[in-house]
């Protein structure tokens, strides 16, 4: 009997980031995940972002802003990963891109870890299906994060409980930073998803 393809865990950096920014978390990923670090395609000085927000002075990103980055991610998965199970870990704008991919293709990602992330102002094509599927999502954020606005938080609090099986963690004394505690909890969550994969394979 043919063995199941090795599951793939994607890491998406934040705005003004580089491919290897999350390598310190990726190197601790549990078995059986094969880790892949991706880089946004939109230049931002000598670094990169995943998408540009059309109205920098507005209330946040629109789905039309984030959808091209999500579609590029989904195309990469389709062309490179094939049928292997895929999870995604994203920091800040990388977390928003991972969530947008989940919203556009609800069956393609097994789970999303969004750290210091946000979601878009308006609806997406897969939201109704996502409400039925409710895939696992880990949302970690700093209690003192001023980069994520009150409106961003309100949207996440409204959207995620209705469209995912949510685990939320808030880290006192942490701003818009990736703390060790946040990384530890994200890795624990990923390990739990590893057990789910083994149960499905068995």
Number of C-alpha atoms within 10 A of each C-alpha: 3 4 6 10 11 15 20 19 24 21 27 31 27 26 19 16 22 18 17 16 17 21 15 10 17 21 10 12 18 17 13 15 19 15 21 15 18 18 19 25 13 15 13 14 8 8 15 19 22 28 23 16 15 13 11 9 7 9 13 20 21 19 20 16 17 24 19 16 24 25 16 16 20 20 12 13 19 13 9 10 16 11 14 15 19 21 24 27 28 23 28 24 27 32 26 29 34 32 29 26 27 26 26 22 19 24 15 18 22 18 27 28 27 28 28 26 26 28 27 23 16 11 15 18 12 16 19 13 15 20 18 12 14 17 18 21 25 21 23 24 27 21 14 15 17 10 13 18 13 12 13 18 15 11 16 18 12 10 16 22 15 15 21 19 16 16 15 14 17 14 15 11 9 16 17 18 16 18 15 10 13 21 18 13 15 24 19 14 17 25 17 12 17 16 13 12 15 10 9 7 9 6
